[in-house]
């Protein structure tokens, strides 16, 4: 199936619905949307009807050329199709064009192997994001 990818500074209603469905409804987090959504890059992969994979990125305020990637999500119906890798690789390629030299993610510990497969390495201690253990993972471009 052919998918379309879009990157920009506007978070679509379809991407909001995907994020809410996965992070709030499926995983049980109580907070999903924040002020960062208003200024970061949003990468959306759609099937022509809805956004089925998504991530966002923003440059670190204190460390030029360091970008944070987060809110990486794939709809339940499309998991196993390697769309998470596809959107991460596309975001990384775009960030390189913006001068990014290093990347960081706040990874849920249960999916840290996914980020490791993309070249990210654990850094620091495990910490809690609401009720869920997370670890910082970094990658040099």
LUMFILUM-729322 format. One record per residue: x, y, z of N, C-alpha, C in turn; residue number from 1. Coordinates in steps of 0.1 Angstrom, whole numbers. Example, Ala and Ser with C-alpha at 12.3 -4.5 7.8 and 13.67 -1.06 7.14 Angstrom:
+-------+-------+-------+-------+-------+-------+-------+-------+-------+-------+
|   n.u |   n.v |   n.w |  ca.u |  ca.v |  ca.w |   c.u |   c.v |   c.w | nukol |
+-------+-------+-------+-------+-------+-------+-------+-------+-------+-------+
|   132 |   -57 |    78 |   123 |   -45 |    78 |   132 |   -33 |    78 |     1 |
|   128 |   -22 |    71 |   137 |   -11 |    71 |   129 |     0 |    79 |     2 |
+-------+-------+-------+-------+-------+-------+-------+-------+-------+-------+
//
This chain:
+-------+-------+-------+-------+-------+-------+-------+-------+-------+-------+
|   n.u |   n.v |   n.w |  ca.u |  ca.v |  ca.w |   c.u |   c.v |   c.w | nukol |
+-------+-------+-------+-------+-------+-------+-------+-------+-------+-------+
|     8 |   -12 |     0 |     0 |     0 |     0 |     9 |    12 |     0 |     1 |
|     5 |    22 |    -7 |    12 |    35 |    -8 |     8 |    44 |     3 |     2 |
|    17 |    50 |    10 |    14 |    59 |    21 |    20 |    73 |    17 |     3 |
|    14 |    83 |    22 |    20 |    97 |    20 |    25 |   102 |    33 |     4 |
|    36 |   110 |    32 |    43 |   115 |    43 |    43 |   130 |    42 |     5 |
|    40 |   137 |    53 |    40 |   151 |    54 |    47 |   156 |    66 |     6 |
|    56 |   166 |    64 |    63 |   172 |    76 |    60 |   187 |    76 |     7 |
|    57 |   193 |    88 |    55 |   207 |    89 |    53 |   211 |   103 |     8 |
|    49 |   223 |   105 |    47 |   229 |   119 |    33 |   229 |   123 |     9 |
|    24 |   222 |   117 |    10 |   221 |   121 |     6 |   207 |   124 |    10 |
|     1 |   205 |   136 |    -4 |   192 |   141 |   -18 |   190 |   136 |    11 |
|   -21 |   180 |   127 |   -34 |   178 |   122 |   -43 |   171 |   132 |    12 |
|   -56 |   173 |   129 |   -66 |   167 |   138 |   -65 |   151 |   138 |    13 |
|   -61 |   146 |   126 |   -60 |   131 |   125 |   -48 |   126 |   133 |    14 |
|   -37 |   134 |   133 |   -26 |   130 |   142 |   -29 |   131 |   157 |    15 |
|   -37 |   142 |   160 |   -41 |   143 |   174 |   -50 |   131 |   178 |    16 |
|   -58 |   126 |   169 |   -67 |   115 |   172 |   -58 |   102 |   174 |    17 |
|   -48 |   100 |   166 |   -40 |    89 |   167 |   -32 |    89 |   180 |    18 |
|   -26 |   101 |   183 |   -19 |   102 |   196 |   -28 |    99 |   208 |    19 |
|   -40 |   105 |   208 |   -49 |   104 |   219 |   -53 |    89 |   220 |    20 |
|   -56 |    83 |   209 |   -60 |    69 |   209 |   -50 |    59 |   215 |    21 |
|   -37 |    62 |   211 |   -27 |    53 |   216 |   -22 |    56 |   230 |    22 |
|   -18 |    69 |   232 |   -12 |    72 |   245 |   -22 |    74 |   256 |    23 |
|   -34 |    80 |   253 |   -44 |    82 |   264 |   -52 |    69 |   266 |    24 |
|   -59 |    65 |   255 |   -68 |    54 |   256 |   -62 |    40 |   257 |    25 |
|   -52 |    37 |   249 |   -46 |    24 |   249 |   -36 |    22 |   260 |    26 |
|   -27 |    32 |   262 |   -17 |    31 |   272 |   -20 |    37 |   286 |    27 |
|   -30 |    45 |   286 |   -35 |    50 |   299 |   -28 |    62 |   305 |    28 |
|   -20 |    70 |   296 |   -14 |    82 |   301 |   -25 |    92 |   303 |    29 |
|   -23 |   102 |   312 |   -33 |   112 |   315 |   -30 |   125 |   308 |    30 |
|   -17 |   127 |   303 |   -13 |   140 |   297 |    -7 |   136 |   283 |    31 |
|   -12 |   141 |   272 |    -6 |   138 |   259 |    -1 |   151 |   252 |    32 |
|    -9 |   161 |   253 |    -6 |   173 |   245 |     0 |   184 |   254 |    33 |
|     9 |   192 |   248 |    16 |   202 |   256 |    19 |   214 |   247 |    34 |
|    26 |   224 |   253 |    29 |   236 |   245 |    39 |   234 |   234 |    35 |
|    47 |   223 |   235 |    57 |   220 |   225 |    50 |   217 |   212 |    36 |
|    38 |   212 |   212 |    31 |   209 |   199 |    29 |   221 |   191 |    37 |
|    29 |   233 |   197 |    27 |   246 |   189 |    39 |   250 |   181 |    38 |
|    51 |   245 |   184 |    63 |   250 |   178 |    72 |   239 |   172 |    39 |
|    69 |   227 |   174 |    78 |   217 |   168 |    74 |   212 |   154 |    40 |
|    83 |   204 |   149 |    80 |   198 |   136 |    72 |   185 |   138 |    41 |
|    62 |   183 |   130 |    53 |   172 |   130 |    55 |   164 |   117 |    42 |
|    58 |   151 |   119 |    59 |   142 |   107 |    47 |   132 |   108 |    43 |
|    39 |   132 |    97 |    27 |   124 |    97 |    27 |   115 |    85 |    44 |
|    25 |   102 |    87 |    23 |    93 |    76 |     9 |    88 |    75 |    45 |
|     3 |    90 |    64 |   -11 |    87 |    63 |   -14 |    76 |    52 |    46 |
|   -25 |    70 |    53 |   -30 |    60 |    43 |   -40 |    66 |    33 |    47 |
|   -41 |    79 |    33 |   -51 |    85 |    24 |   -63 |    89 |    32 |    48 |
|   -66 |    82 |    43 |   -78 |    85 |    51 |   -74 |    91 |    64 |    49 |
|   -64 |    86 |    70 |   -60 |    90 |    84 |   -45 |    89 |    86 |    50 |
|   -41 |    96 |    96 |   -27 |    95 |   100 |   -25 |    81 |   107 |    51 |
|   -16 |    73 |   103 |   -14 |    60 |   108 |     0 |    59 |   116 |    52 |
|     9 |    68 |   114 |    22 |    69 |   121 |    26 |    83 |   122 |    53 |
|    33 |    86 |   133 |    36 |   100 |   136 |    48 |   101 |   145 |    54 |
|    55 |   113 |   144 |    65 |   117 |   154 |    67 |   132 |   153 |    55 |
|    72 |   137 |   164 |    75 |   152 |   164 |    90 |   154 |   168 |    56 |
|    95 |   166 |   165 |   108 |   170 |   169 |   110 |   184 |   172 |    57 |
|   119 |   188 |   181 |   122 |   202 |   184 |   136 |   203 |   188 |    58 |
|   142 |   214 |   185 |   156 |   217 |   188 |   157 |   220 |   203 |    59 |
|   168 |   215 |   209 |   171 |   218 |   223 |   174 |   233 |   225 |    60 |
|   167 |   239 |   234 |   169 |   254 |   237 |   183 |   257 |   241 |    61 |
|   190 |   248 |   248 |   203 |   251 |   254 |   214 |   245 |   246 |    62 |
|   212 |   236 |   237 |   223 |   229 |   230 |   220 |   229 |   215 |    63 |
|   225 |   239 |   208 |   223 |   239 |   194 |   227 |   226 |   187 |    64 |
|   220 |   223 |   177 |   222 |   211 |   169 |   218 |   198 |   176 |    65 |
|   212 |   199 |   188 |   207 |   187 |   194 |   191 |   188 |   193 |    66 |
|   186 |   178 |   187 |   171 |   177 |   185 |   165 |   166 |   193 |    67 |
|   153 |   168 |   199 |   145 |   158 |   206 |   135 |   153 |   197 |    68 |
|   134 |   140 |   196 |   123 |   133 |   188 |   114 |   126 |   198 |    69 |
|   101 |   128 |   196 |    92 |   122 |   206 |    78 |   119 |   200 |    70 |
|    70 |   114 |   209 |    56 |   110 |   205 |    55 |   101 |   193 |    71 |
|    65 |    92 |   192 |    66 |    83 |   181 |    54 |    72 |   183 |    72 |
|    46 |    71 |   173 |    34 |    63 |   174 |    30 |    57 |   161 |    73 |
|    25 |    45 |   161 |    20 |    38 |   150 |     6 |    32 |   154 |    74 |
|    -4 |    34 |   145 |   -17 |    28 |   149 |   -17 |    13 |   150 |    75 |
|   -25 |     8 |   159 |   -25 |    -6 |   162 |   -27 |   -14 |   150 |    76 |
|   -35 |   -10 |   140 |   -38 |   -18 |   128 |   -26 |   -19 |   119 |    77 |
|   -16 |   -10 |   121 |    -5 |   -10 |   112 |     9 |   -13 |   118 |    78 |
|     8 |   -18 |   131 |    20 |   -23 |   137 |    26 |   -35 |   130 |    79 |
|    39 |   -36 |   130 |    45 |   -48 |   123 |    48 |   -45 |   109 |    80 |
|    45 |   -33 |   104 |    48 |   -29 |    90 |    61 |   -21 |    89 |    81 |
|    68 |   -19 |   100 |    80 |   -11 |   101 |    78 |     3 |    98 |    82 |
|    66 |     8 |   101 |    64 |    22 |    99 |    70 |    31 |   109 |    83 |
|    73 |    26 |   121 |    80 |    33 |   131 |    94 |    36 |   127 |    84 |
|   101 |    27 |   121 |   114 |    29 |   115 |   114 |    38 |   104 |    85 |
|   104 |    37 |    96 |   102 |    46 |    84 |   101 |    61 |    88 |    86 |
|    93 |    63 |    98 |    91 |    77 |   102 |   103 |    83 |   109 |    87 |
|   109 |    74 |   117 |   122 |    79 |   124 |   133 |    82 |   114 |    88 |
|   135 |    73 |   104 |   145 |    76 |    94 |   142 |    88 |    86 |    89 |
|   129 |    91 |    83 |   125 |   103 |    75 |   128 |   115 |    84 |    90 |
|   124 |   115 |    97 |   126 |   126 |   105 |   141 |   129 |   107 |    91 |
|   149 |   119 |   109 |   163 |   120 |   110 |   169 |   127 |    98 |    92 |
|   165 |   122 |    86 |   170 |   128 |    73 |   166 |   143 |    72 |    93 |
|   154 |   146 |    76 |   150 |   160 |    76 |   158 |   169 |    85 |    94 |
|   160 |   163 |    97 |   167 |   171 |   107 |   182 |   173 |   103 |    95 |
|   188 |   164 |    96 |   201 |   166 |    91 |   202 |   178 |    82 |    96 |
|   191 |   180 |    74 |   191 |   192 |    65 |   190 |   205 |    73 |    97 |
|   185 |   204 |    85 |   184 |   216 |    94 |   197 |   218 |   103 |    98 |
|   207 |   209 |   101 |   219 |   211 |   108 |   220 |   203 |   121 |    99 |
|   211 |   193 |   123 |   212 |   185 |   135 |   224 |   177 |   135 |   100 |
|   231 |   176 |   146 |   243 |   168 |   148 |   240 |   156 |   157 |   101 |
|   231 |   157 |   166 |   227 |   147 |   176 |   212 |   147 |   179 |   102 |
|   207 |   135 |   183 |   193 |   133 |   185 |   192 |   127 |   199 |   103 |
|   180 |   129 |   205 |   177 |   122 |   218 |   162 |   119 |   218 |   104 |
|   159 |   108 |   224 |   145 |   104 |   226 |   144 |   100 |   241 |   105 |
|   132 |   102 |   246 |   127 |    97 |   259 |   120 |    84 |   256 |   106 |
|   126 |    73 |   257 |   121 |    60 |   252 |   114 |    53 |   264 |   107 |
|   102 |    48 |   261 |    96 |    39 |   271 |   105 |    27 |   271 |   108 |
|   108 |    22 |   283 |   117 |    11 |   284 |   113 |    -1 |   277 |   109 |
|   100 |    -3 |   276 |    95 |   -15 |   269 |    98 |   -15 |   254 |   110 |
|   101 |    -4 |   248 |   105 |    -3 |   234 |   119 |     2 |   231 |   111 |
|   127 |     2 |   241 |   141 |     7 |   239 |   149 |    -2 |   229 |   112 |
|   145 |   -14 |   227 |   152 |   -22 |   216 |   149 |   -17 |   202 |   113 |
|   137 |   -11 |   200 |   134 |    -5 |   188 |   143 |     7 |   185 |   114 |
|   145 |    16 |   195 |   155 |    27 |   193 |   169 |    22 |   191 |   115 |
|   173 |    12 |   199 |   186 |     7 |   197 |   189 |     1 |   183 |   116 |
|   178 |    -4 |   177 |   180 |   -10 |   163 |   182 |     1 |   153 |   117 |
|   179 |    14 |   157 |   181 |    25 |   148 |   194 |    33 |   152 |   118 |
|   202 |    28 |   161 |   214 |    34 |   164 |   214 |    43 |   177 |   119 |
|   204 |    43 |   184 |   203 |    50 |   197 |   209 |    42 |   208 |   120 |
|   216 |    49 |   217 |   222 |    43 |   229 |   217 |    49 |   242 |   121 |
|   215 |    40 |   251 |   210 |    44 |   264 |   220 |    54 |   271 |   122 |
|   214 |    64 |   278 |   222 |    73 |   286 |   215 |    77 |   299 |   123 |
|   221 |    75 |   310 |   215 |    79 |   323 |   207 |    68 |   329 |   124 |
|   199 |    72 |   338 |   191 |    63 |   347 |   177 |    62 |   341 |   125 |
|   171 |    52 |   345 |   156 |    50 |   342 |   149 |    60 |   351 |   126 |
|   138 |    66 |   345 |   130 |    76 |   352 |   116 |    73 |   348 |   127 |
|   107 |    79 |   356 |    92 |    76 |   354 |    86 |    88 |   346 |   128 |
|    79 |    85 |   336 |    70 |    94 |   329 |    56 |    90 |   332 |   129 |
|    50 |    97 |   341 |    37 |    93 |   348 |    41 |    79 |   354 |   130 |
|    34 |    69 |   351 |    36 |    56 |   357 |    45 |    47 |   349 |   131 |
|    51 |    52 |   338 |    58 |    43 |   329 |    73 |    46 |   329 |   132 |
|    81 |    35 |   331 |    96 |    37 |   331 |   101 |    41 |   317 |   133 |
|   110 |    51 |   317 |   116 |    57 |   305 |   131 |    57 |   306 |   134 |
|   138 |    58 |   295 |   152 |    60 |   295 |   156 |    69 |   284 |   135 |
|   165 |    78 |   286 |   170 |    87 |   276 |   179 |    79 |   267 |   136 |
|   178 |    81 |   254 |   186 |    74 |   244 |   190 |    84 |   234 |   137 |
|   203 |    84 |   230 |   209 |    94 |   222 |   215 |    88 |   209 |   138 |
|   217 |    96 |   199 |   223 |    92 |   186 |   230 |   103 |   180 |   139 |
|   242 |   101 |   176 |   250 |   111 |   169 |   249 |   109 |   154 |   140 |
|   246 |   120 |   147 |   244 |   119 |   132 |   257 |   120 |   125 |   141 |
+-------+-------+-------+-------+-------+-------+-------+-------+-------+-------+
//
